[in-house]
């Protein structure tokens, strides 16, 4: 049977041979990636990363961590992102990375998703979105992680579209990483389903943004919201652990007629008191 082909818009190549993911660890290849990335992002346009794509994908967690760290350095910004993409194209790695998303080996597909996301290769987003339906559970999990890393409205839409097939806790974690403050605010105001509302409220808690305290308190107190969403809002407030939520949570715990919401509010209030007001009587 012919080897699968992949088109990324600029070239069509055979998918890479199969291989498996290795456990993370510092290696000679990792050191070379780190050095060349620093040089390229620093402005050296002649830098070339002489690492076979197979070696890069053999240590995807290490490679992704090094790439992410390089792009997240102070002052790197958009120009550093462009310099990285130029480096990958100059090193003949860009197309190979995207083409690897079509490898017959699930380990290679998963590895490529992680590295493409770390390098913020926007061209990979559609392919990684398709991987949310991959028959291999490891590939699906890495696709969720990759979309969370890529972030942006398209990644958020992809996660929500596949939301029923993603465990709730994983969806909440992914949304907390993929959403901007504007995204999370809009999703909290206009969720497309109860499950999306649950994931979004929990994501707001995971972001630990004190600006979300007021809308979360509104959800927790508003009996028009489904019970489970109100319970999730109380949990999210406990995660944020902002002092300003204490009195409102205490009142909810005292006056709420629904036992599940009352219990969640009481637990959140007690946890908040322990974390931010340790001297106050329990």
C-alpha positions in Angstrom: 0.0 0.0 0.0 1.3 3.5 -0.8 2.5 5.6 2.0 0.0 8.3 3.1 0.6 11.8 1.8 0.0 15.1 3.4 -0.3 18.5 1.8 0.4 21.6 3.9 -0.3 24.1 1.1 3.3 24.4 -0.1 4.5 20.9 -0.6 3.3 17.3 -0.5 5.5 14.7 1.1 5.4 11.2 2.4 4.5 10.9 6.0 7.5 10.1 8.2 8.3 6.5 9.2 6.8 5.3 12.4 8.5 5.8 15.7 7.5 6.0 19.4 7.7 8.9 21.9 10.5 8.8 24.4 10.3 10.0 28.0 11.5 13.5 28.7 15.1 14.1 29.6 17.9 16.4 28.7 20.0 15.2 25.7 22.6 16.4 23.3 19.8 17.1 20.8 17.9 19.1 23.3 21.0 21.2 24.0 21.5 21.9 20.3 17.8 22.9 19.9 18.2 25.3 22.9 21.4 26.9 21.5 20.1 27.4 17.9 16.8 28.7 19.1 18.4 31.3 21.2 20.6 32.4 18.3 17.8 32.5 15.8 15.3 34.4 18.1 18.2 36.7 19.0 18.2 37.8 15.3 20.7 35.5 13.6 19.0 34.9 10.2 21.6 32.4 9.0 21.1 30.0 11.9 20.1 26.4 10.9 18.8 23.7 13.2 20.6 20.6 11.9 18.4 18.1 13.7 16.4 15.4 11.8 12.7 15.8 12.4 12.7 12.2 13.7 15.1 13.1 16.5 13.0 16.2 17.3 9.8 14.1 17.6 11.5 11.4 19.5 11.7 13.8 22.5 8.5 15.8 22.0 8.0 16.9 25.6 11.6 18.2 25.9 11.5 19.9 22.5 8.1 21.5 23.2 9.3 22.7 26.6 12.5 24.3 25.1 10.5 25.9 22.3 7.9 27.3 24.6 10.5 28.6 27.0 12.3 30.4 24.2 9.1 32.1 22.9 8.0 33.1 26.4 11.2 34.9 27.2 10.8 38.6 28.0 10.9 40.8 25.0 10.6 38.0 22.4 7.0 38.9 21.2 5.7 38.4 17.6 9.1 39.0 16.0 10.6 36.0 17.9 7.6 33.9 16.7 8.4 34.9 13.1 12.1 34.2 13.6 11.3 30.7 14.9 9.1 29.9 11.9 11.8 31.2 9.5 14.3 29.0 11.3 12.1 25.9 10.9 11.6 26.6 7.2 15.3 27.3 6.6 16.1 24.1 8.4 13.6 22.1 6.2 11.7 21.1 9.4 8.5 23.1 9.0 6.8 21.0 6.4 8.1 17.8 8.0 6.5 18.7 11.3 3.1 19.5 9.7 3.3 16.3 7.5 4.0 14.3 10.6 0.5 15.0 11.8 -0.6 12.4 9.2 1.9 9.7 10.2 0.5 6.2 10.4 2.2 5.9 13.9 -0.1 7.3 16.6 3.1 8.2 18.7 4.4 10.4 15.9 1.0 12.1 15.4 0.8 12.8 19.1 4.4 14.1 19.2 3.9 16.3 16.2 0.8 17.8 17.8 2.8 18.8 20.9 5.8 20.3 19.0 3.7 22.1 16.4 1.6 23.7 19.1 4.7 24.7 21.1 6.1 26.3 17.9 2.7 28.0 17.4 2.4 26.7 13.8 -1.0 28.1 13.0 -1.2 25.9 9.9 -1.3 22.9 12.1 -4.6 23.9 13.9 -7.0 22.3 11.4 -5.1 19.1 11.4 -4.8 19.0 15.2 -8.6 19.7 15.4 -9.2 16.6 13.2 -7.1 14.6 15.7 -9.7 15.2 18.4 -11.6 12.4 16.6 -8.5 10.2 16.2 -9.1 6.5 17.0 -6.1 6.5 19.4 -6.9 7.9 22.9 -3.3 9.1 23.4 -3.5 11.2 20.1 -6.8 12.7 21.2 -5.3 13.7 24.6 -2.3 15.3 23.0 -4.6 17.1 20.5 -6.5 18.6 23.4 -3.3 19.7 25.1 -2.0 21.1 21.8 -5.2 23.2 21.2 -5.0 24.5 24.7 -1.4 25.6 24.0 -2.2 27.2 20.6 -5.1 29.1 22.2 -7.2 31.7 20.4 -10.9 31.7 19.3 -10.4 28.9 16.6 -8.8 26.6 19.2 -11.6 27.3 21.7 -14.3 26.7 19.1 -12.6 23.3 18.2 -12.5 22.3 21.9 -16.1 23.2 22.4 -17.3 21.5 19.2 -15.7 18.2 20.5 -16.6 19.0 24.1 -18.9 15.9 24.6 -16.0 13.6 23.8 -13.6 15.3 26.2 -13.8 14.6 29.9 -15.2 17.6 31.7 -12.1 18.2 33.8 -9.8 18.0 30.8 -12.1 20.4 28.9 -12.0 22.9 31.8 -8.2 22.8 32.0 -7.9 23.2 28.2 -10.3 26.2 28.2 -8.5 27.8 31.1 -5.3 27.8 29.0 -6.8 28.5 25.6 -9.2 31.4 26.4 -8.4 35.0 26.7 -10.2 37.1 29.4 -12.6 38.3 26.7 -13.3 34.7 25.6 -14.0 33.4 29.1 -16.3 36.3 29.9 -18.3 35.8 26.7 -18.6 32.0 27.3 -19.8 32.6 30.9 -22.5 35.0 29.7 -23.6 32.9 26.7 -22.8 29.2 27.1 -24.0 27.0 24.3 -25.0 24.2 26.6 -25.1 23.2 30.3 -21.9 21.2 29.8 -20.1 24.2 28.2 -21.3 26.3 31.1 -19.9 23.8 33.6 -16.5 23.7 31.9 -16.3 27.4 31.4 -17.1 28.2 35.1 -14.5 25.7 36.2 -12.0 27.2 33.7 -12.7 30.6 35.2 -11.7 29.2 38.6 -8.6 27.6 37.2 -7.5 30.9 35.7 -7.6 32.4 39.2 -8.6 35.8 37.8 -10.2 38.0 40.5 -12.1 39.8 37.8 -14.3 36.7 37.5 -15.4 36.8 41.1 -18.4 39.0 40.6 -19.9 37.1 37.6 -19.2 33.8 39.4 -21.0 35.0 42.5 -23.9 36.1 40.3 -24.1 32.6 38.8 -23.9 30.9 42.2 -26.7 33.0 43.6 -29.0 33.0 40.5 -31.5 30.1 40.8 -32.3 30.3 37.1 -28.9 28.6 36.4 -28.9 24.8 36.5 -27.9 23.4 39.9 -24.7 21.8 38.8 -23.5 25.1 37.2 -24.2 26.9 40.5 -22.2 24.3 42.4 -19.3 24.6 39.9 -19.4 28.4 40.4 -19.0 27.9 44.1 -16.0 25.6 43.5 -14.5 28.1 41.1 -14.7 30.8 43.7 -12.9 28.6 46.2 -10.1 28.1 43.6 -9.7 31.8 43.1 -9.7 32.3 46.9 -10.4 36.0 46.8 -11.3 37.7 50.1 -14.1 39.7 48.5 -16.2 36.5 47.9 -16.3 35.5 51.5 -19.4 37.3 52.8 -21.5 36.5 49.7 -20.5 32.8 49.9 -21.4 32.8 53.6 -24.8 34.3 52.9 -25.4 31.7 50.2 -24.5 28.9 52.5 -26.9 30.2 55.1 -29.9 31.0 52.9 -29.8 28.6 49.9 -32.6 26.0 49.9 -31.0 23.6 47.5 -28.9 21.2 49.5 -26.2 20.6 46.9 -25.7 24.4 46.3 -25.8 25.1 50.0 -23.2 22.4 50.7 -20.9 23.7 47.9 -21.2 27.3 49.1 -20.4 26.2 52.6 -17.4 24.2 51.6 -16.1 27.1 49.4 -16.6 29.6 52.2 -14.8 27.4 54.7 -11.9 26.8 52.3 -11.7 30.5 51.5 -11.6 31.4 55.2 -8.8 28.9 55.8 -6.7 30.1 52.9 -7.0 33.9 53.1 -8.2 34.5 56.6 -6.4 31.9 58.7 -7.0 33.9 62.0 -10.8 34.0 61.6 -12.7 31.3 63.6 -13.9 28.4 61.5 
